[in-house]
Structure formats: structure tokens, C-alpha cells
């Protein structure tokens, strides 16, 4: 009689060091990625000429993600939290190098931590898709690293661990307690550094305008545009900007600081060019910078009352971060009457002046903000340093 014997396939796991070093390399990759994104986040906010390598298009742009208010969590940039998380993960991994599988702790805790990383990645991905409408290549790389960590840590527990997850977590805590000297020496400095980072981290993303001194020259050009700076300038810069544009705010405050330092050399002339689909025909039909046109109308009214630069600074400082503008508070801060300011949004005269600015920009072929007109030549995004250097020498 023919006997057929079927043996269950058995998977022989690779040696433990293969899995261990795979996890360690993934954690190091996530740490380096987070360090890079932290540096990039800083430069996006403080370096006027910085543009990251992954600022490729409107939909794939790491800089757009860094400029978003969602890039800050509990007063600390999200990539810095990534550095903290991966450093903590790396410390735990360093305790999991025992010779025998049953001594390879604390993999249950690492499984929970990697699960938390993956869930956080999913939340951030939803924010990118639903609120920022732009993707960051380096962020996507981190998401892939986190999911890979979750898989490999799960695989280590499955092939080398014993018991359920809850029992494993209890054993991990007992393992850490039994090695308390090493655990304390590793985690005490880490916790101290983390507390210092969270409590003392500099808020460099909160760009503040330079002081608007009473003796700083300002006025209105012959064609009705507000200017500030030198009465007899060496260099006249005409800026086309949008109050919801991040680079506009950064460049505007940088130029204002230059004018404060060199009040007799540079004059800045302001033109409104909101990239608002309701006001600007250059903008594609898709909604973009909604509300920027109304902010310009408020500023145009303030200019008619001699309060342009006051309201200009406030709008650049707060408009991007605020979902709504408190007109009563704005009027009080600027020194204007509330009702006339509120009515200016629907005032045909204000709208006509705004359309003149937009028409002038379109005639010059301005297609984005900020754009600068200097001696008849357009400079989109920023001003070449040599032009400023020549004027200031």
C-alpha cells in the first residue's frame, strides 16, 4: 500500500543578528532623515534663498510642508519629534543584543513603539492629503521606514519571542528593571535633553516684523502705491506680494530689516497681487489662497487712512496662521474705525484699486508671488544678492 506523508513546511529563521541589524539600520535611516528634515525646516524659515532638493512642484514640495502650521506640534517642529523618537528607539534597540533569543528584550515594547510610529505616519499622511495638498518625499521615506520597522520587529517577536504581547511587555519591564543601572545611565540623559528641547526650543518660525519707527520715511507714489525707506534711494524695489504667501512674508520682513539698517539707500514700494482665484485671473480655476484678495482690500483702505504699513505688518504676521481675522481687534491694533474697515471689503473703490494692481502685474507677466521689479527687470521668488550688495556698498 502506497503511503503519502505530507510534512508541514517549516520556515527556518535567519540568524538573529540579520534581523537585529536590519532594524538598527532602519532606525538609523529614520534618524538621519529626521535630522535632515529638521535642518531643512529651519532653513525654510530663516534662509531667504533656501530651496530644498525635493521642492519639485506644487504637489511634491517639502518646503510647502515645512511652511505649514501642521509642521509644528506642541511648540516643536515635527521632524525634531522624529529625531527624539528614533533616538529613544535606538536606545531600546541597544538593550536587545543578548546571545540567546529568550534574552533579546525588549522587543514587545519596541513592537508597541513601532506601531505608534506607524499610526503617527498615517495621521501625517492624511494631513498632507487633506489639508496641505502637497507631499514631502523625505516624509514619505520616513513613513516607509516606520512601516518596515513595524514589520521587522513583529517578525523578530514571531520567530524568537515567547508568549503573548501583554506578557511580553511585562517581561520587558522586568528586563529593564533587572538592568536598571544600564537603563538609568542610558535614559536619564535622554529624558533630560528631551525636556530641555521641549521647554526651550527656539520659535524661529514666528517671524516678527522690524519696528516701525516714527522717523522712518514713508509715503505714497504718484500712482498711489505706498512706499517706505529712502526719500532719495539708490535702489527702488517694487514688490508684488500676497498676504497668504509664506515666501512673501519672509522676504518682506527681510527687506524691511534692510531698510531699517540702511534707511537712506533702499525704497520699498508695495503692490498687491493676491493669488486668490476669486480676484486674480492668473490663478487656475482650482481654489487657491482664498481670502487673500479681501486682506488686500483691507490694506488698501488702511493706506487711504495713512495706516498701510501698520496693517501690512499685522497681516503678514498673522494671516497664514489664523483661520479667521478679528476685524475689531485688527481695527483697534491699527488705529482705525471698525465699521469703515469692515465695509471696505465690499467697497467698489477699493476693489477697483486692487484690480489695477493685479492688471499691472499681469501686464508685466507676474505669474507668482513674491515677484520683484527692479530697474525694469522681474525677479521671481527673491532678489539676487549682488543687486542688494551694489546698492549697499
LOKE-262451 format. One record per residue (C-alpha): residue in three letters; x, y negated, z negated; residue number from 1. Coordinates in Angstrom, 1 decimal, padded with zeros to 4 digits. Example, Ala and Ser with C-alpha at 12.3 -4.5 7.8 and 13.67 -1.06 7.14 Angstrom:
// LOKE-262451
+-----+--------+--------+--------+-----+
! res !      u !      v !      w !   n !
+-----+--------+--------+--------+-----+
! ALA !  012.3 !  004.5 ! -007.8 !   1 !
! SER !  013.7 !  001.1 ! -007.1 !   2 !
+-----+--------+--------+--------+-----+
END
This chain:
// LOKE-262451
+-----+--------+--------+--------+-----+
! res !      u !      v !      w !   n !
+-----+--------+--------+--------+-----+
! UNK !  000.0 !  000.0 !  000.0 !   1 !
! UNK !  001.3 ! -003.4 !  001.0 !   2 !
! UNK !  001.6 ! -005.8 ! -001.9 !   3 !
! UNK !  001.6 ! -009.5 ! -001.3 !   4 !
! UNK !  003.1 ! -011.5 ! -004.1 !   5 !
! UNK !  002.7 ! -015.3 ! -004.0 !   6 !
! UNK !  005.0 ! -017.3 ! -006.2 !   7 !
! UNK !  004.2 ! -020.8 ! -007.3 !   8 !
! UNK !  006.6 ! -023.2 ! -005.7 !   9 !
! UNK !  008.8 ! -024.7 ! -008.3 !  10 !
! UNK !  010.4 ! -028.1 ! -007.9 !  11 !
! UNK !  013.9 ! -028.2 ! -009.3 !  12 !
! UNK !  014.5 ! -031.8 ! -010.5 !  13 !
! UNK !  017.7 ! -033.6 ! -009.6 !  14 !
! UNK !  020.2 ! -034.1 ! -012.4 !  15 !
! UNK !  019.1 ! -036.7 ! -014.9 !  16 !
! UNK !  021.8 ! -039.3 ! -014.0 !  17 !
! UNK !  020.4 ! -039.6 ! -010.5 !  18 !
! UNK !  017.0 ! -040.8 ! -011.9 !  19 !
! UNK !  018.7 ! -042.9 ! -014.6 !  20 !
! UNK !  020.9 ! -044.8 ! -012.2 !  21 !
! UNK !  018.1 ! -045.3 ! -009.8 !  22 !
! UNK !  016.1 ! -047.0 ! -012.5 !  23 !
! UNK !  019.1 ! -049.0 ! -013.6 !  24 !
! UNK !  019.8 ! -050.2 ! -010.1 !  25 !
! UNK !  016.2 ! -051.3 ! -009.6 !  26 !
! UNK !  016.3 ! -053.2 ! -012.8 !  27 !
! UNK !  019.5 ! -055.0 ! -011.8 !  28 !
! UNK !  018.0 ! -055.8 ! -008.4 !  29 !
! UNK !  014.9 ! -057.3 ! -010.1 !  30 !
! UNK !  017.1 ! -059.3 ! -012.5 !  31 !
! UNK !  019.2 ! -060.7 ! -009.6 !  32 !
! UNK !  016.1 ! -061.5 ! -007.6 !  33 !
! UNK !  014.6 ! -063.4 ! -010.6 !  34 !
! UNK !  017.8 ! -065.3 ! -011.2 !  35 !
! UNK !  017.9 ! -066.4 ! -007.5 !  36 !
! UNK !  014.2 ! -067.5 ! -007.7 !  37 !
! UNK !  014.8 ! -069.4 ! -010.9 !  38 !
! UNK !  017.7 ! -071.3 ! -009.3 !  39 !
! UNK !  015.5 ! -071.9 ! -006.2 !  40 !
! UNK !  012.6 ! -073.1 ! -008.3 !  41 !
! UNK !  014.9 ! -075.6 ! -010.0 !  42 !
! UNK !  016.4 ! -076.9 ! -006.7 !  43 !
! UNK !  013.0 ! -077.2 ! -005.1 !  44 !
! UNK !  012.0 ! -079.7 ! -007.8 !  45 !
! UNK !  015.2 ! -081.7 ! -008.2 !  46 !
! UNK !  017.2 ! -081.5 ! -004.9 !  47 !
! UNK !  015.6 ! -083.7 ! -002.3 !  48 !
! UNK !  017.4 ! -081.9 !  000.6 !  49 !
! UNK !  016.9 ! -078.3 ! -000.6 !  50 !
! UNK !  015.0 ! -075.8 !  001.6 !  51 !
! UNK !  015.2 ! -072.1 !  000.7 !  52 !
! UNK !  016.0 ! -069.5 !  003.4 !  53 !
! UNK !  012.5 ! -068.0 !  003.1 !  54 !
! UNK !  010.7 ! -071.2 !  003.9 !  55 !
! UNK !  009.8 ! -069.9 !  007.3 !  56 !
! UNK !  006.2 ! -071.0 !  007.9 !  57 !
! UNK !  003.1 ! -072.3 !  006.3 !  58 !
! UNK !  002.0 ! -068.8 !  005.3 !  59 !
! UNK !  005.5 ! -067.4 !  004.4 !  60 !
! UNK !  007.2 ! -070.0 !  002.3 !  61 !
! UNK !  008.9 ! -069.5 ! -001.0 !  62 !
! UNK !  009.2 ! -073.3 ! -001.6 !  63 !
! UNK !  005.4 ! -073.7 ! -001.4 !  64 !
! UNK !  005.0 ! -071.0 ! -004.1 !  65 !
! UNK !  007.6 ! -072.8 ! -006.3 !  66 !
! UNK !  005.8 ! -076.1 ! -005.8 !  67 !
! UNK !  002.5 ! -074.7 ! -007.0 !  68 !
! UNK !  001.3 ! -075.3 ! -010.6 !  69 !
! UNK !  000.9 ! -071.5 ! -010.8 !  70 !
! UNK !  004.7 ! -071.2 ! -010.8 !  71 !
! UNK !  004.7 ! -072.3 ! -014.5 !  72 !
! UNK !  003.5 ! -070.1 ! -017.3 !  73 !
! UNK !  003.4 ! -071.2 ! -020.9 !  74 !
! UNK !  005.8 ! -074.0 ! -020.2 !  75 !
! UNK !  008.4 ! -071.8 ! -018.5 !  76 !
! UNK !  008.8 ! -071.0 ! -014.7 !  77 !
! UNK !  007.5 ! -067.6 ! -013.7 !  78 !
! UNK !  010.9 ! -066.4 ! -012.3 !  79 !
! UNK !  012.5 ! -067.3 ! -015.7 !  80 !
! UNK !  010.0 ! -065.0 ! -017.3 !  81 !
! UNK !  011.2 ! -062.4 ! -014.8 !  82 !
! UNK !  014.8 ! -062.8 ! -016.0 !  83 !
! UNK !  013.6 ! -062.3 ! -019.6 !  84 !
! UNK !  011.5 ! -059.3 ! -018.7 !  85 !
! UNK !  014.2 ! -057.5 ! -016.7 !  86 !
! UNK !  016.9 ! -058.3 ! -019.4 !  87 !
! UNK !  014.6 ! -056.7 ! -022.0 !  88 !
! UNK !  014.0 ! -053.7 ! -019.7 !  89 !
! UNK !  017.8 ! -053.3 ! -019.2 !  90 !
! UNK !  018.4 ! -053.3 ! -022.9 !  91 !
! UNK !  015.9 ! -050.5 ! -023.4 !  92 !
! UNK !  017.4 ! -048.5 ! -020.5 !  93 !
! UNK !  020.8 ! -048.8 ! -022.1 !  94 !
! UNK !  019.4 ! -046.8 ! -025.0 !  95 !
! UNK !  018.3 ! -043.9 ! -022.7 !  96 !
! UNK !  021.6 ! -042.3 ! -021.8 !  97 !
! UNK !  021.5 ! -039.2 ! -024.0 !  98 !
! UNK !  023.1 ! -036.0 ! -022.7 !  99 !
! UNK !  020.0 ! -033.9 ! -023.2 ! 100 !
! UNK !  016.6 ! -034.5 ! -021.7 ! 101 !
! UNK !  014.9 ! -034.5 ! -025.0 ! 102 !
! UNK !  017.2 ! -037.3 ! -026.2 ! 103 !
! UNK !  016.5 ! -039.5 ! -023.3 ! 104 !
! UNK !  014.5 ! -042.1 ! -025.1 ! 105 !
! UNK !  012.7 ! -044.5 ! -024.9 ! 106 !
! UNK !  011.0 ! -043.5 ! -021.6 ! 107 !
! UNK !  007.5 ! -043.7 ! -022.8 ! 108 !
! UNK !  008.0 ! -047.3 ! -023.9 ! 109 !
! UNK !  009.6 ! -048.0 ! -020.5 ! 110 !
! UNK !  006.6 ! -046.5 ! -018.7 ! 111 !
! UNK !  004.3 ! -048.9 ! -020.5 ! 112 !
! UNK !  006.6 ! -051.8 ! -019.8 ! 113 !
! UNK !  006.9 ! -050.9 ! -016.1 ! 114 !
! UNK !  003.1 ! -050.6 ! -016.0 ! 115 !
! UNK !  002.8 ! -054.1 ! -017.4 ! 116 !
! UNK !  005.3 ! -055.4 ! -014.8 ! 117 !
! UNK !  003.2 ! -053.8 ! -012.0 ! 118 !
! UNK ! -000.1 ! -055.2 ! -013.3 ! 119 !
! UNK !  001.5 ! -058.6 ! -013.6 ! 120 !
! UNK !  002.7 ! -058.3 ! -010.0 ! 121 !
! UNK ! -000.8 ! -057.5 ! -008.8 ! 122 !
! UNK ! -002.1 ! -060.6 ! -010.6 ! 123 !
! UNK !  000.5 ! -062.8 ! -009.0 ! 124 !
! UNK ! -000.2 ! -061.3 ! -005.6 ! 125 !
! UNK ! -003.9 ! -062.2 ! -006.0 ! 126 !
! UNK ! -002.9 ! -065.7 ! -006.9 ! 127 !
! UNK ! -000.7 ! -066.0 ! -003.8 ! 128 !
! UNK ! -003.5 ! -064.8 ! -001.6 ! 129 !
! UNK ! -006.5 ! -066.5 ! -003.2 ! 130 !
! UNK ! -005.1 ! -069.9 ! -004.4 ! 131 !
! UNK ! -001.7 ! -070.7 ! -003.0 ! 132 !
! UNK ! -002.3 ! -069.3 !  000.5 ! 133 !
! UNK !  001.4 ! -068.7 !  001.0 ! 134 !
! UNK !  003.7 ! -065.7 !  000.4 ! 135 !
! UNK !  007.1 ! -065.6 ! -001.0 ! 136 !
! UNK !  009.5 ! -063.0 !  000.4 ! 137 !
! UNK !  011.5 ! -062.8 ! -002.8 ! 138 !
! UNK !  008.3 ! -062.4 ! -004.8 ! 139 !
! UNK !  007.2 ! -059.6 ! -002.6 ! 140 !
! UNK !  010.5 ! -057.9 ! -003.2 ! 141 !
! UNK !  010.0 ! -058.1 ! -006.9 ! 142 !
! UNK !  006.6 ! -056.6 ! -006.6 ! 143 !
! UNK !  008.1 ! -053.6 ! -004.7 ! 144 !
! UNK !  010.8 ! -053.3 ! -007.3 ! 145 !
! UNK !  008.2 ! -053.2 ! -010.1 ! 146 !
! UNK !  006.1 ! -050.5 ! -008.4 ! 147 !
! UNK !  009.2 ! -048.5 ! -007.7 ! 148 !
! UNK !  010.2 ! -048.8 ! -011.4 ! 149 !
! UNK !  006.8 ! -047.6 ! -012.4 ! 150 !
! UNK !  007.1 ! -044.5 ! -010.1 ! 151 !
! UNK !  010.6 ! -043.5 ! -011.2 ! 152 !
! UNK !  010.0 ! -044.0 ! -014.9 ! 153 !
! UNK !  006.8 ! -041.9 ! -014.6 ! 154 !
! UNK !  008.9 ! -039.3 ! -012.7 ! 155 !
! UNK !  011.5 ! -039.1 ! -015.4 ! 156 !
! UNK !  008.8 ! -038.6 ! -018.1 ! 157 !
! UNK !  007.2 ! -035.9 ! -016.0 ! 158 !
! UNK !  010.3 ! -034.0 ! -015.3 ! 159 !
! UNK !  012.3 ! -034.5 ! -018.5 ! 160 !
! UNK !  009.8 ! -035.6 ! -021.2 ! 161 !
! UNK !  007.7 ! -033.6 ! -023.5 ! 162 !
! UNK !  004.1 ! -034.3 ! -024.8 ! 163 !
! UNK !  001.6 ! -037.0 ! -024.0 ! 164 !
! UNK !  002.2 ! -040.7 ! -023.6 ! 165 !
! UNK !  000.9 ! -041.7 ! -027.1 ! 166 !
! UNK !  003.1 ! -039.0 ! -028.8 ! 167 !
! UNK !  006.0 ! -040.2 ! -026.6 ! 168 !
! UNK !  005.6 ! -043.8 ! -027.7 ! 169 !
! UNK !  005.6 ! -042.7 ! -031.4 ! 170 !
! UNK !  008.7 ! -040.7 ! -030.8 ! 171 !
! UNK !  010.3 ! -043.7 ! -029.0 ! 172 !
! UNK !  009.7 ! -045.9 ! -032.0 ! 173 !
! UNK !  011.2 ! -043.2 ! -034.3 ! 174 !
! UNK !  014.1 ! -043.0 ! -031.9 ! 175 !
! UNK !  014.7 ! -046.8 ! -032.1 ! 176 !
! UNK !  014.4 ! -046.7 ! -035.9 ! 177 !
! UNK !  016.9 ! -043.9 ! -036.2 ! 178 !
! UNK !  019.3 ! -046.0 ! -034.1 ! 179 !
! UNK !  018.3 ! -049.3 ! -035.9 ! 180 !
! UNK !  021.9 ! -050.6 ! -036.1 ! 181 !
! UNK !  022.4 ! -050.4 ! -032.4 ! 182 !
! UNK !  018.8 ! -051.6 ! -031.7 ! 183 !
! UNK !  019.2 ! -054.6 ! -034.0 ! 184 !
! UNK !  022.6 ! -055.5 ! -032.5 ! 185 !
! UNK !  021.0 ! -055.4 ! -029.0 ! 186 !
! UNK !  017.6 ! -057.0 ! -029.5 ! 187 !
! UNK !  018.3 ! -059.7 ! -032.2 ! 188 !
! UNK !  020.4 ! -061.9 ! -029.9 ! 189 !
! UNK !  017.9 ! -061.3 ! -027.1 ! 190 !
! UNK !  014.9 ! -062.4 ! -029.2 ! 191 !
! UNK !  016.8 ! -065.5 ! -030.4 ! 192 !
! UNK !  017.7 ! -066.5 ! -026.9 ! 193 !
! UNK !  014.1 ! -065.9 ! -025.7 ! 194 !
! UNK !  012.7 ! -068.1 ! -028.5 ! 195 !
! UNK !  015.2 ! -070.9 ! -027.6 ! 196 !
! UNK !  014.3 ! -070.6 ! -023.9 ! 197 !
! UNK !  010.5 ! -070.8 ! -024.5 ! 198 !
! UNK !  010.8 ! -073.6 ! -027.1 ! 199 !
! UNK !  013.5 ! -075.8 ! -025.5 ! 200 !
! UNK !  013.2 ! -075.1 ! -021.7 ! 201 !
! UNK !  013.6 ! -078.5 ! -019.9 ! 202 !
! UNK !  010.5 ! -079.5 ! -018.0 ! 203 !
! UNK !  012.3 ! -080.6 ! -014.8 ! 204 !
! UNK !  009.3 ! -080.1 ! -012.7 ! 205 !
! UNK !  007.5 ! -083.0 ! -014.3 ! 206 !
! UNK !  008.8 ! -085.8 ! -012.1 ! 207 !
! UNK !  008.3 ! -089.2 ! -013.6 ! 208 !
! UNK !  008.4 ! -092.5 ! -011.6 ! 209 !
! UNK !  011.0 ! -095.1 ! -012.5 ! 210 !
! UNK !  009.9 ! -098.1 ! -014.5 ! 211 !
! UNK !  008.1 ! -100.8 ! -012.5 ! 212 !
! UNK !  009.8 ! -103.9 ! -013.8 ! 213 !
! UNK !  008.1 ! -107.3 ! -013.6 ! 214 !
! UNK !  011.0 ! -108.8 ! -011.9 ! 215 !
! UNK !  011.2 ! -106.2 ! -009.1 ! 216 !
! UNK !  010.3 ! -107.9 ! -005.8 ! 217 !
! UNK !  007.2 ! -106.7 ! -004.0 ! 218 !
! UNK !  004.6 ! -108.0 ! -001.6 ! 219 !
! UNK !  002.6 ! -107.3 !  001.5 ! 220 !
! UNK !  004.0 ! -107.2 !  005.0 ! 221 !
! UNK !  002.5 ! -109.4 !  007.8 ! 222 !
! UNK !  000.5 ! -106.4 !  009.0 ! 223 !
! UNK ! -000.9 ! -105.7 !  005.5 ! 224 !
! UNK !  001.3 ! -103.0 !  004.1 ! 225 !
! UNK !  002.7 ! -103.0 !  000.5 ! 226 !
! UNK !  006.4 ! -103.2 !  000.1 ! 227 !
! UNK !  008.8 ! -103.1 ! -002.8 ! 228 !
! UNK !  012.5 ! -103.7 ! -003.1 ! 229 !
! UNK !  014.8 ! -106.3 ! -001.4 ! 230 !
! UNK !  013.4 ! -109.6 ! -000.1 ! 231 !
! UNK !  016.3 ! -109.6 !  002.5 ! 232 !
! UNK !  017.1 ! -105.9 !  002.8 ! 233 !
! UNK !  019.9 ! -104.2 !  004.6 ! 234 !
! UNK !  017.7 ! -101.2 !  005.2 ! 235 !
! UNK !  013.9 ! -101.1 !  005.6 ! 236 !
! UNK !  012.3 ! -097.7 !  005.1 ! 237 !
! UNK !  008.7 ! -097.1 !  006.2 ! 238 !
! UNK !  007.2 ! -094.1 !  004.6 ! 239 !
! UNK !  004.2 ! -092.1 !  005.8 ! 240 !
! UNK !  003.0 ! -090.1 !  002.9 ! 241 !
! UNK !  000.2 ! -088.0 !  001.3 ! 242 !
! UNK ! -000.6 ! -088.1 ! -002.4 ! 243 !
! UNK ! -001.1 ! -084.3 ! -002.5 ! 244 !
! UNK !  002.3 ! -083.6 ! -000.7 ! 245 !
! UNK !  005.0 ! -082.3 ! -003.0 ! 246 !
! UNK !  007.9 ! -083.4 ! -001.0 ! 247 !
! UNK !  006.3 ! -086.9 ! -000.6 ! 248 !
! UNK !  006.2 ! -087.3 ! -004.4 ! 249 !
! UNK !  009.8 ! -086.1 ! -004.8 ! 250 !
! UNK !  011.2 ! -088.3 ! -002.1 ! 251 !
! UNK !  009.1 ! -091.3 ! -003.1 ! 252 !
! UNK !  010.4 ! -091.3 ! -006.7 ! 253 !
! UNK !  013.9 ! -090.7 ! -005.4 ! 254 !
! UNK !  013.7 ! -093.8 ! -003.2 ! 255 !
! UNK !  012.1 ! -095.8 ! -006.0 ! 256 !
! UNK !  015.1 ! -094.9 ! -008.2 ! 257 !
! UNK !  017.4 ! -096.1 ! -005.4 ! 258 !
! UNK !  015.6 ! -099.4 ! -005.2 ! 259 !
! UNK !  015.8 ! -099.8 ! -009.0 ! 260 !
! UNK !  019.6 ! -099.3 ! -008.7 ! 261 !
! UNK !  020.1 ! -101.4 ! -005.6 ! 262 !
! UNK !  017.2 ! -104.0 ! -005.6 ! 263 !
! UNK !  018.9 ! -106.3 ! -003.1 ! 264 !
! UNK !  019.7 ! -103.7 ! -000.4 ! 265 !
! UNK !  016.6 ! -101.5 !  000.3 ! 266 !
! UNK !  013.0 ! -102.2 !  001.0 ! 267 !
! UNK !  010.3 ! -099.5 !  001.0 ! 268 !
! UNK !  007.1 ! -100.1 !  003.0 ! 269 !
! UNK !  004.2 ! -097.7 !  002.4 ! 270 !
! UNK !  001.8 ! -096.3 !  005.0 ! 271 !
! UNK ! -001.0 ! -093.9 !  004.2 ! 272 !
! UNK ! -001.0 ! -090.7 !  006.2 ! 273 !
! UNK ! -003.2 ! -088.2 !  004.2 ! 274 !
! UNK ! -003.0 ! -084.7 !  005.8 ! 275 !
! UNK ! -006.7 ! -084.4 !  005.0 ! 276 !
! UNK ! -008.9 ! -082.6 !  007.5 ! 277 !
! UNK ! -011.7 ! -085.0 !  006.8 ! 278 !
! UNK ! -009.7 ! -088.1 !  007.7 ! 279 !
! UNK ! -006.7 ! -087.1 !  009.9 ! 280 !
! UNK ! -007.3 ! -085.7 !  013.4 ! 281 !
! UNK ! -003.7 ! -084.3 !  013.4 ! 282 !
! UNK ! -004.7 ! -081.7 !  010.8 ! 283 !
! UNK ! -006.0 ! -078.4 !  012.2 ! 284 !
! UNK ! -009.7 ! -077.7 !  011.6 ! 285 !
! UNK ! -008.9 ! -075.5 !  008.6 ! 286 !
! UNK ! -009.3 ! -077.3 !  005.2 ! 287 !
! UNK ! -006.1 ! -078.9 !  004.1 ! 288 !
! UNK ! -005.2 ! -081.4 !  001.3 ! 289 !
! UNK ! -008.9 ! -082.0 !  000.7 ! 290 !
! UNK ! -009.3 ! -085.3 ! -001.3 ! 291 !
! UNK ! -006.0 ! -086.9 ! -000.2 ! 292 !
! UNK ! -007.9 ! -089.3 !  002.0 ! 293 !
! UNK ! -010.0 ! -090.5 ! -000.9 ! 294 !
! UNK ! -006.9 ! -091.0 ! -003.0 ! 295 !
! UNK ! -005.6 ! -093.2 ! -000.2 ! 296 !
! UNK ! -008.8 ! -095.3 ! -000.2 ! 297 !
! UNK ! -008.4 ! -095.9 ! -004.0 ! 298 !
! UNK ! -004.8 ! -097.0 ! -003.4 ! 299 !
! UNK ! -005.8 ! -099.3 ! -000.5 ! 300 !
! UNK ! -008.4 ! -101.0 ! -002.8 ! 301 !
! UNK ! -005.8 ! -101.4 ! -005.6 ! 302 !
! UNK ! -003.4 ! -103.0 ! -003.1 ! 303 !
! UNK ! -006.1 ! -105.6 ! -002.3 ! 304 !
! UNK ! -006.0 ! -106.5 ! -006.0 ! 305 !
! UNK ! -002.3 ! -106.6 ! -006.3 ! 306 !
! UNK ! -002.1 ! -103.3 ! -008.2 ! 307 !
! UNK ! -000.8 ! -101.0 ! -005.4 ! 308 !
! UNK !  002.5 ! -099.8 ! -007.0 ! 309 !
! UNK !  000.9 ! -099.1 ! -010.3 ! 310 !
! UNK ! -001.8 ! -096.9 ! -008.9 ! 311 !
! UNK !  000.7 ! -095.4 ! -006.4 ! 312 !
! UNK !  002.9 ! -094.1 ! -009.2 ! 313 !
! UNK !  000.0 ! -092.6 ! -011.1 ! 314 !
! UNK ! -001.5 ! -090.8 ! -008.1 ! 315 !
! UNK !  001.9 ! -089.4 ! -007.1 ! 316 !
! UNK !  002.5 ! -088.3 ! -010.7 ! 317 !
! UNK ! -000.9 ! -086.6 ! -011.4 ! 318 !
! UNK ! -002.8 ! -085.9 ! -008.2 ! 319 !
! UNK ! -001.2 ! -082.5 ! -007.4 ! 320 !
! UNK ! -001.6 ! -081.1 ! -010.9 ! 321 !
! UNK ! -005.1 ! -082.4 ! -011.6 ! 322 !
! UNK ! -008.2 ! -080.7 ! -010.1 ! 323 !
! UNK ! -010.2 ! -083.9 ! -010.8 ! 324 !
! UNK ! -009.3 ! -087.6 ! -011.1 ! 325 !
! UNK ! -010.9 ! -089.5 ! -014.0 ! 326 !
! UNK ! -011.7 ! -092.8 ! -012.3 ! 327 !
! UNK ! -012.5 ! -094.6 ! -015.6 ! 328 !
! UNK ! -009.1 ! -093.7 ! -017.0 ! 329 !
! UNK ! -007.4 ! -094.5 ! -013.8 ! 330 !
! UNK ! -009.0 ! -097.9 ! -013.6 ! 331 !
! UNK ! -008.0 ! -098.6 ! -017.2 ! 332 !
! UNK ! -004.4 ! -097.5 ! -016.7 ! 333 !
! UNK ! -004.0 ! -099.6 ! -013.6 ! 334 !
! UNK ! -005.9 ! -102.6 ! -014.9 ! 335 !
! UNK ! -008.8 ! -102.6 ! -012.5 ! 336 !
! UNK ! -012.6 ! -102.8 ! -012.9 ! 337 !
! UNK ! -014.2 ! -099.3 ! -012.8 ! 338 !
! UNK ! -017.2 ! -099.9 ! -010.6 ! 339 !
! UNK ! -015.4 ! -101.7 ! -007.7 ! 340 !
! UNK ! -012.7 ! -099.0 ! -007.7 ! 341 !
! UNK ! -015.3 ! -096.2 ! -007.7 ! 342 !
! UNK ! -017.2 ! -097.8 ! -004.8 ! 343 !
! UNK ! -014.1 ! -098.2 ! -002.7 ! 344 !
! UNK ! -014.2 ! -094.5 ! -001.8 ! 345 !
! UNK ! -017.3 ! -095.2 !  000.3 ! 346 !
! UNK ! -016.3 ! -098.8 !  001.4 ! 347 !
! UNK ! -016.1 ! -099.0 !  005.2 ! 348 !
! UNK ! -013.5 ! -101.8 !  005.0 ! 349 !
! UNK ! -011.1 ! -099.5 !  003.0 ! 350 !
! UNK ! -011.8 ! -096.7 !  005.4 ! 351 !
! UNK ! -011.0 ! -098.9 !  008.4 ! 352 !
! UNK ! -007.6 ! -099.8 !  006.9 ! 353 !
! UNK ! -006.9 ! -096.2 !  006.3 ! 354 !
! UNK ! -007.7 ! -095.3 !  009.9 ! 355 !
! UNK ! -005.4 ! -098.0 !  011.1 ! 356 !
! UNK ! -002.5 ! -096.4 !  009.2 ! 357 !
! UNK ! -003.4 ! -093.0 !  010.5 ! 358 !
! UNK ! -003.7 ! -094.3 !  014.0 ! 359 !
! UNK ! -000.2 ! -095.9 !  013.7 ! 360 !
! UNK !  001.3 ! -092.7 !  012.5 ! 361 !
! UNK ! -000.4 ! -090.7 !  015.4 ! 362 !
! UNK !  001.0 ! -093.3 !  017.9 ! 363 !
! UNK !  004.5 ! -092.6 !  016.5 ! 364 !
! UNK !  003.8 ! -088.9 !  016.7 ! 365 !
! UNK !  003.9 ! -088.2 !  013.0 ! 366 !
! UNK !  002.8 ! -084.7 !  012.5 ! 367 !
! UNK !  003.6 ! -084.1 !  008.8 ! 368 !
! UNK !  004.5 ! -085.7 !  005.6 ! 369 !
! UNK !  006.7 ! -087.2 !  004.4 ! 370 !
! UNK !  007.9 ! -089.0 !  007.6 ! 371 !
! UNK !  010.2 ! -092.0 !  007.5 ! 372 !
! UNK !  010.5 ! -094.7 !  010.2 ! 373 !
! UNK !  013.9 ! -096.4 !  010.1 ! 374 !
! UNK !  015.0 ! -098.8 !  012.9 ! 375 !
! UNK !  012.5 ! -097.3 !  015.3 ! 376 !
! UNK !  013.5 ! -093.6 !  014.7 ! 377 !
! UNK !  011.5 ! -091.0 !  012.9 ! 378 !
! UNK !  012.9 ! -088.7 !  010.2 ! 379 !
! UNK !  010.5 ! -086.0 !  009.0 ! 380 !
! UNK !  010.9 ! -084.5 !  005.6 ! 381 !
! UNK !  013.9 ! -086.5 !  004.3 ! 382 !
! UNK !  016.3 ! -089.3 !  005.2 ! 383 !
! UNK !  019.8 ! -088.3 !  006.4 ! 384 !
! UNK !  022.3 ! -089.2 !  003.5 ! 385 !
! UNK !  024.6 ! -091.1 !  005.9 ! 386 !
! UNK !  021.9 ! -093.7 !  006.6 ! 387 !
! UNK !  021.4 ! -094.4 !  002.9 ! 388 !
! UNK !  025.2 ! -094.4 !  002.4 ! 389 !
! UNK !  025.8 ! -097.0 !  005.1 ! 390 !
! UNK !  023.2 ! -099.3 !  003.6 ! 391 !
! UNK !  024.5 ! -098.9 !  000.0 ! 392 !
! UNK !  028.2 ! -099.2 !  000.7 ! 393 !
+-----+--------+--------+--------+-----+
END
